[in-house]
Amino acid sequence: MNDDQKMIERIYGERDRKRGALKTFLWFVEEVGELAEALRKNSQKDIEEEIADTYAWLLSLCNVLNIDLEIVFRDKYPGRCPRCKKEVCECPEE
């Protein structure tokens, strides 16, 4: 994950910072919408492309906000459920 974030920073970092956090977030949300459409169509190729785009825009947003995604992810999900603290979640389904 960290290598991916560094790659996105190298390629798009300057452009992303000029755009700012809010506009970068809006691009991320647009990609999530495109992923939803691909899921509705059940197009595996489109789903894969939109997942990749969504991940890239999330990394861009993290870069703009100076957030190391790998660190915050592992802090929140340290190999167990953050709510019930079990390695295999036992939280009641919602």
Kinemage of the C-alpha trace (Angstrom):
@kinemage 1
@onewidth
@group {chain A} dominant
@subgroup {mainchain}
@vectorlist {calphas} color= white
{ca met a 1} P 0.000 0.000 0.000
{ca asn a 2} L 2.791 2.396 0.922
{ca asp a 3} L 4.548 1.870 -2.431
{ca asp a 4} L 1.262 2.549 -4.230
{ca gln a 5} L 0.757 5.778 -2.291
{ca lys a 6} L 4.294 6.919 -3.107
{ca met a 7} L 3.749 6.136 -6.790
{ca ile a 8} L 0.532 8.186 -6.895
{ca glu a 9} L 2.352 11.025 -5.114
{ca arg a 10} L 5.152 10.960 -7.673
{ca ile a 11} L 2.786 10.959 -10.642
{ca tyr a 12} L -0.016 13.240 -9.401
{ca gly a 13} L 1.131 14.862 -6.139
{ca glu a 14} L 1.723 18.387 -7.384
{ca arg a 15} L -1.509 18.415 -9.381
{ca asp a 16} L -3.489 16.959 -6.459
{ca arg a 17} L -2.208 19.560 -3.989
{ca lys a 18} L -3.133 22.376 -6.373
{ca arg a 19} L -6.637 20.905 -6.660
{ca gly a 20} L -6.960 20.645 -2.875
{ca ala a 21} L -8.625 18.195 -0.534
{ca leu a 22} L -12.266 18.994 -1.262
{ca lys a 23} L -11.996 18.736 -5.052
{ca thr a 24} L -9.846 15.613 -4.755
{ca phe a 25} L -12.495 14.119 -2.485
{ca leu a 26} L -15.188 14.945 -5.036
{ca trp a 27} L -13.199 13.093 -7.714
{ca phe a 28} L -12.974 10.131 -5.315
{ca val a 29} L -16.743 10.209 -4.774
{ca glu a 30} L -17.313 10.337 -8.539
{ca glu a 31} L -15.210 7.189 -8.909
{ca val a 32} L -17.244 5.486 -6.179
{ca gly a 33} L -20.361 6.366 -8.190
{ca glu a 34} L -18.810 4.858 -11.314
{ca leu a 35} L -18.000 1.729 -9.299
{ca ala a 36} L -21.641 1.540 -8.192
{ca glu a 37} L -22.749 1.754 -11.822
{ca ala a 38} L -20.298 -0.989 -12.831
{ca leu a 39} L -21.666 -3.188 -10.033
{ca arg a 40} L -25.230 -2.562 -11.208
{ca lys a 41} L -24.235 -3.595 -14.734
{ca asn a 42} L -22.329 -6.585 -13.337
{ca ser a 43} L -19.430 -5.898 -15.719
{ca gln a 44} L -16.314 -7.541 -14.272
{ca lys a 45} L -13.953 -5.495 -16.478
{ca asp a 46} L -15.616 -2.204 -15.493
{ca ile a 47} L -15.739 -3.221 -11.817
{ca glu a 48} L -12.007 -3.930 -11.817
{ca glu a 49} L -11.197 -0.625 -13.533
{ca glu a 50} L -13.383 1.382 -11.166
{ca ile a 51} L -11.954 -0.331 -8.087
{ca ala a 52} L -8.476 0.609 -9.312
{ca asp a 53} L -9.598 4.203 -9.965
{ca thr a 54} L -11.272 4.441 -6.556
{ca tyr a 55} L -8.119 3.182 -4.838
{ca ala a 56} L -5.948 5.652 -6.767
{ca trp a 57} L -8.170 8.602 -5.831
{ca leu a 58} L -8.223 7.490 -2.177
{ca leu a 59} L -4.416 7.464 -2.238
{ca ser a 60} L -4.430 10.933 -3.830
{ca leu a 61} L -6.719 12.221 -1.097
{ca cys a 62} L -4.459 10.748 1.573
{ca asn a 63} L -1.454 12.430 -0.028
{ca val a 64} L -3.177 15.820 -0.103
{ca leu a 65} L -4.106 15.402 3.578
{ca asn a 66} L -0.644 14.074 4.559
{ca ile a 67} L -2.116 10.787 5.760
{ca asp a 68} L -0.149 7.554 5.457
{ca leu a 69} L -2.956 5.172 4.540
{ca glu a 70} L -1.027 2.062 5.544
{ca ile a 71} L -0.393 3.406 9.042
{ca val a 72} L -3.940 4.589 9.718
{ca phe a 73} L -5.378 1.382 8.255
{ca arg a 74} L -3.201 -0.858 10.436
{ca asp a 75} L -3.922 1.287 13.495
{ca lys a 76} L -7.669 0.881 12.956
{ca tyr a 77} L -7.523 -2.769 11.770
{ca pro a 78} L -4.652 -4.440 13.649
{ca gly a 79} L -5.591 -7.972 12.595
{ca arg a 80} L -8.849 -8.016 14.495
{ca cys a 81} L -12.267 -6.383 14.444
{ca pro a 82} L -12.058 -2.855 15.870
{ca arg a 83} L -15.430 -3.277 17.626
{ca cys a 84} L -15.495 -6.758 19.163
{ca lys a 85} L -11.679 -7.133 19.167
{ca lys a 86} L -11.906 -10.711 17.822
{ca glu a 87} L -9.672 -12.037 15.031
{ca val a 88} L -12.830 -13.286 13.317
{ca cys a 89} L -15.603 -10.750 13.814
{ca glu a 90} L -18.388 -11.814 16.173
{ca cys a 91} L -20.326 -8.537 16.108
{ca pro a 92} L -24.060 -8.943 15.571
{ca glu a 93} L -24.986 -8.343 11.937
{ca glu a 94} L -26.763 -5.118 11.237
